[in-house]
Structure formats: C-alpha cells, structure tokens
Amino acid sequence: MTTEIKHLLVLMLENNSFDHVLGYVEPFGTLVQRPMVNEYDEHCYKSQPQVELSGSTPTPPGDPDPPHNTDDALYQIYGTKTPGLDAVPQGRWFVDSFMGSNTTGGQGPQWPLTAYATGQLPCLHALAQDFTVMTRWFSSVPGPTGPNRLFAMCGTSGGYCGAAWSFAGTPVPLPSIFGALPSTQDWKIYWDGGYEPNGNNGRVYTWRALADVQAQLQQTTPVANLLTDIANGTLPKFAWISPSASTNGKLPGADFAPTSMHPGNGSPLAGDAMAGLIYNALLQSPAWSDTALLIVFDEHGGMPDSHLPTATVAAPADPWSLKAKQGEKWWGTQPDNPVDFGFESLGIRVPAILVSPRVAAASDSTHYEHASIPAALRNNFGMSGAGPDGALTARDAAAQDFLTNNVGANVRDDCQPVQPYVPPG
C-alpha cells in the first residue's frame, strides 16, 4: 500500500465532457476566459452557460442526445472518421456532428456548446471546489460507454470500440479488477435501479457481463446497502458504484430521475444528488479518514471540450485485443466496431473529482484515463493481473495513479456536507 487509503469508492456517471460539467466553475474552469467555438452553416457559435435547470426540467426540454460513437467522436475531434496517428485534434466539428444527427431533440446548433453555470449542479460543484479536480482525465476511447467502462474495469476493451453497452447474452471474457484483487471480499458492486441482478443496470453498465463478476454475484448488492456499509464501517477495499440507467434512482433524495446524468435521460440533478448523498454519508462514517471517493464520467456524450487529447498512449496488447486484430472477435453478434481503431489515442476529457480528507482543495493536471483506476488499485491494494508487475494490461501498467499523486498523510478537519437539490413538493 502506497497511501493511507484503505477504501476506494468509484462512482462512474455518464456522458458529459469536463467543460459541460465544470467549465464555468472556478478556479479550474476556463470557459469564461476562453470560450469554445464551433462554426456551422456559416455561423460562429460560442460556449454559454445553461439558462435553466430543475428537477423536473431535463437537459434541457427536448432531451437531446448528441452522437458519441467512436466514428462520431473521431469526426468531432479531427474532422474525419479515419484520422492517422499524426492527425492534429482541433475539436471544430461538435456542432456539425450534432446537427447532422437525428437525436437533437429539437434543439439548435447552440445547444452542444451550453454548459452548467456554477451551482447548477450543487453537489458536484461544491465537491470540485472543496477537493481535488483532475483537469486532464480523458476517456480511454474516443467513443461510447461500453468500451470506456471496460477500460476502467479491465485496462482494455479487448479490441472493441463499438456501441454495445449491455453485452446481453455475450459474456465478456476479459480479466478484470474484480478477479485480480487479492480476495473476493476486497470488493463489492453497488447498483442503483430496479432490475438487478439479471436486468437493466448491470447489463447496461457492462459489469454484469464480466466473467469475473458472474462467478461472484454475491458481491453485487443494491445501492441502499452502500449507505449501510458506510455507516457501519464495513466498506470493502474497493466499491464500484453503478448509477441507474433508465429507471429512477432508489436512494431517498436521489429518486426523482435516473442517476446516470446521461443527456436525454431526465434531470441530471438526481445523479448530482446521489454523489452528494454518498459523500455526506462518508463524512459521518468511522472510515472517513482513510477513504477516497472518485467521481468520474465514462465518456463525453458528444459534448465539446476545450482541452483535446494530444498524447499517444500504449495499446493494451492483451491477448483479446491481439485476437481481435486477427479477426477473432469476442463480442460475437454485438454491434461491430464502426472504424478500425488502434487504441493508441485517448478520448475526450471528462470530469474527475477525488474526494477525501487526505486530499487538498486543488487541481491536478497530470494526464489520467480510465485505466488509471486499475493502476491505483494495483499500487495501493495489490493485484495479480497477467500484465507487467500484476497489471491487467500494458495500458494500466503505464497509467498514472491518482491516489499516490494526490493523497497525503494529513487528515483535514474542515470538510463540510453538501446540499443536494430537493424537488418542490
């Protein structure tokens, strides 16, 4: 163990870029000083704050859902769906991609460039200002939920960059963090929603299809039990928290909409409230002093961001990725890869907030990605993966460890509860 952290909780929300969530939040948001700009139909559009947000108002009326598959993301970044490794990211085509889709929800070209004003997401914005924001955390794949969540849990997507997010009927053979941690008792998956263990949430958010999880389903449990474990001081070393996908959340206070924060899926304030309720519970826990909560989004959801991926990264080089290159595709009849992608470039930057009494109110500009999650677990709790030094793949072996880089020895005594949104009535 390289830090004093004994419990790491990861809440992975959905489909928002860094700037869409935190771009107007000082001191790390940069949209006031440097607005994003896209041209469309001979007009110039600039980023602007969201005007209205409430528990009964979706994001905004019409519930648009911008394109965010891998070919869409590559076009948004590079202006082509087949860029080479020497292509220069410019990010000028988000609006063009949105307006060319059939998921605009009736919104016009300005909509993708809106972002939440400070305080519109009361819990996330307060936590960002009170703890550590990682301002260079990128999604691992320029594309959708499924492959990005696989990178967070497996250090690879096994060569997959397609649109499947449930893998229903297709067991995922990739070795994962859940099989590589020293003991089954070291982890739990806490799921929100109403269809578990055989339904919506686990399939949609990928973990239910992992062979490592299928072998240990007793380690998966409703999210209400997370609050019980927090209060009783019985948290595992690692907790994966899965929000609800298409049904209202089950935590009292975050039960007025789905908690994923996915655009086109109801009010984002339910997911914001879920994050706040978990944090407030941790503040009262006997384990608070040695606990860290990572709040991170899986991918950009078609939303623009002003800091584009520039660095090349190591391809995972795991057996399943190598087999996929030879045409042996583990995903079977699931939606195939839309492009020939080499997994040597990252996706769009996403919000990532590290909450703990052992981190400062600060920003960290180190480059992270979703493979940083298994990297942190390996360095702090130990793992027995097949990659270098117990890593799962070459990708997480090379990834930065956000715990080691930010956690200190001192325990803060100034942490205050946050105030989740309360729907009227």
FENZIHU-V682238 format. One record per residue. RES is the residue in one letter. SS is DSSP state (2 for helix, 1 for strand, 0 for the rest). D_FIRST is the distance of its C-alpha to the first C-alpha in Angstrom with 2 decimals. Layout:
BEGIN
RES,SS,D_FIRST
RES,SS,D_FIRST
END
This chain:
BEGIN
M,0,0.00
T,0,3.81
T,0,5.81
E,0,7.55
I,0,8.21
K,0,8.63
H,1,11.45
L,1,12.39
L,1,16.16
V,1,18.07
L,1,21.82
M,1,23.57
L,1,27.15
E,0,29.94
N,0,32.19
N,0,32.18
S,1,31.81
F,2,30.12
D,2,33.56
H,2,35.03
V,2,32.54
L,2,31.61
G,0,34.23
Y,0,36.30
V,0,33.56
E,0,33.41
P,0,31.96
F,0,30.22
G,0,32.93
T,0,35.54
L,0,38.34
V,0,40.60
Q,0,40.74
R,0,40.49
P,0,41.72
M,0,41.18
V,1,44.47
N,1,45.77
E,1,49.37
Y,1,51.14
D,0,54.84
E,0,55.80
H,1,54.07
C,1,51.06
Y,1,48.50
K,1,45.93
S,0,42.94
Q,1,43.87
P,1,42.36
Q,0,42.71
V,0,45.79
E,0,45.29
L,0,42.51
S,1,42.69
G,0,41.55
S,0,44.74
T,1,44.90
P,0,42.92
T,0,41.62
P,0,44.57
P,0,47.63
G,0,48.02
D,0,44.37
P,0,44.12
D,0,41.43
P,0,41.25
P,0,40.88
H,0,37.33
N,0,37.47
T,2,36.39
D,2,39.95
D,2,40.39
A,2,37.27
L,2,38.23
Y,2,41.70
Q,2,40.45
I,2,38.41
Y,2,40.70
G,0,44.09
T,0,44.08
K,0,42.44
T,0,42.12
P,0,40.70
G,0,39.87
L,0,36.70
D,0,38.79
A,0,39.82
V,0,39.36
P,0,37.87
Q,0,40.27
G,0,39.68
R,0,43.39
W,0,44.03
F,2,42.20
V,2,45.44
D,2,47.45
S,2,45.05
F,2,45.19
M,2,48.97
G,0,49.45
S,0,47.64
N,0,49.09
T,0,46.31
T,0,47.35
G,0,48.32
G,0,51.39
Q,0,49.49
G,0,50.62
P,0,49.03
Q,0,47.63
W,2,45.29
P,2,42.34
L,2,42.22
T,1,41.88
A,1,38.65
Y,0,37.67
A,0,38.92
T,0,36.67
G,0,36.46
Q,0,37.69
L,0,34.22
P,2,33.74
C,2,30.22
L,2,28.57
H,2,30.48
A,2,29.59
L,2,25.86
A,2,26.08
Q,2,27.84
D,2,25.59
F,0,22.11
T,1,20.82
V,1,22.87
M,1,21.78
T,0,25.25
R,0,24.74
W,1,23.12
F,1,25.43
S,0,26.13
S,0,25.43
V,0,29.06
P,0,32.19
G,0,33.29
P,0,32.93
T,2,30.50
G,2,30.18
P,2,28.81
N,2,26.52
R,2,24.88
L,2,24.59
F,2,22.67
A,2,20.22
M,2,19.76
C,2,20.56
G,0,20.13
T,0,23.91
S,0,27.07
G,0,28.56
G,0,31.27
Y,0,32.31
C,0,33.28
G,0,35.95
A,0,36.65
A,0,35.62
W,0,33.20
S,0,33.82
F,0,34.24
A,0,36.45
G,0,37.65
T,0,35.47
P,0,32.27
V,1,29.51
P,0,28.46
L,0,25.44
P,0,22.16
S,0,19.74
I,2,16.28
F,2,17.85
G,2,18.61
A,2,15.57
L,1,12.89
P,0,12.67
S,0,15.23
T,2,18.00
Q,2,17.24
D,2,13.91
W,1,16.13
K,1,19.48
I,1,21.91
Y,1,24.07
W,1,27.33
D,0,30.07
G,0,33.67
G,0,36.27
Y,0,36.36
E,0,33.40
P,0,32.33
N,0,34.99
G,0,35.99
N,2,35.53
N,2,32.04
G,2,29.94
R,2,32.30
V,2,32.69
Y,0,29.02
T,0,28.31
W,2,25.63
R,2,28.40
A,2,29.62
L,1,26.43
A,2,27.06
D,2,23.55
V,2,24.37
Q,2,27.96
A,0,26.87
Q,0,24.90
L,2,26.99
Q,2,26.43
Q,2,23.04
T,1,25.07
T,1,26.77
P,1,28.84
V,0,27.28
A,2,29.05
N,2,26.67
L,2,23.78
L,2,25.54
T,2,26.05
D,2,22.42
I,2,21.52
A,2,24.32
N,2,23.54
G,0,19.83
T,0,19.30
L,0,17.23
P,0,15.13
K,0,11.55
F,1,13.42
A,1,17.02
W,1,19.40
I,1,22.47
S,1,25.68
P,0,28.66
S,0,32.22
A,0,34.12
S,0,37.80
T,0,38.22
N,0,37.73
G,0,34.43
K,0,34.23
L,0,32.43
P,0,35.22
G,0,35.49
A,0,34.25
D,0,36.85
F,0,39.60
A,0,38.47
P,0,35.90
T,0,32.46
S,0,31.47
M,0,33.24
H,0,34.82
P,0,38.04
G,0,41.05
N,0,39.41
G,0,40.48
S,0,39.27
P,0,35.84
L,2,35.76
A,2,34.64
G,2,31.35
D,2,31.02
A,2,31.75
M,2,29.19
A,2,26.42
G,2,27.90
L,2,28.25
I,2,24.62
Y,2,23.57
N,2,26.24
A,2,25.09
L,2,21.49
L,2,23.05
Q,0,24.60
S,0,21.68
P,0,20.20
A,0,16.74
W,2,17.62
S,2,15.81
D,2,12.28
T,1,13.47
A,1,14.02
L,1,17.07
L,1,17.83
I,1,21.61
V,1,22.77
F,1,26.00
D,0,26.42
E,0,29.36
H,0,32.15
G,0,34.86
G,0,37.54
M,0,36.99
P,0,37.37
D,0,34.86
S,0,35.66
H,0,32.69
L,0,33.11
P,0,30.81
T,0,31.73
A,0,29.06
T,1,29.17
V,0,26.05
A,0,25.32
A,0,27.00
P,0,24.65
A,0,26.73
D,0,25.75
P,2,28.57
W,2,29.71
S,2,30.10
L,2,32.03
K,2,34.20
A,2,34.95
K,2,36.25
Q,0,38.62
G,0,39.82
E,0,37.95
K,0,36.65
W,0,34.50
W,0,35.51
G,0,39.04
T,0,41.44
Q,0,39.05
P,0,40.10
D,0,39.78
N,0,38.26
P,0,40.71
V,0,40.15
D,0,38.95
F,0,35.56
G,0,33.42
F,0,29.98
E,0,29.74
S,1,30.16
L,0,28.41
G,0,30.01
I,0,30.89
R,1,28.56
V,1,27.39
P,0,26.26
A,1,22.53
I,1,21.55
L,1,18.12
V,1,18.73
S,0,16.70
P,0,17.81
R,0,15.12
V,0,16.81
A,0,20.27
A,0,23.49
A,1,23.45
S,1,23.64
D,1,21.40
S,0,23.56
T,0,20.98
H,0,22.05
Y,1,20.03
E,1,21.21
H,0,20.40
A,0,18.52
S,2,15.90
I,2,14.88
P,2,13.85
A,2,12.34
A,2,9.97
L,2,9.28
R,2,8.81
N,2,6.42
N,2,4.13
F,2,5.63
G,0,7.46
M,1,11.18
S,0,14.36
G,0,16.62
A,0,19.69
G,0,19.01
P,2,17.66
D,2,14.41
G,2,13.96
A,0,14.95
L,0,17.83
T,0,20.23
A,2,20.94
R,2,20.81
D,2,17.21
A,2,16.30
A,2,18.16
A,0,17.16
Q,0,15.57
D,0,12.28
F,2,13.65
L,2,10.61
T,2,9.57
N,2,13.35
N,2,14.31
V,0,12.08
G,0,13.16
A,0,13.09
N,0,16.53
V,0,17.53
R,0,20.73
D,0,23.71
D,0,25.93
C,0,24.73
Q,0,27.84
P,0,28.69
V,0,30.22
Q,0,33.59
P,0,33.85
Y,0,37.21
V,0,39.66
P,0,42.42
P,0,45.93
G,0,47.71
END
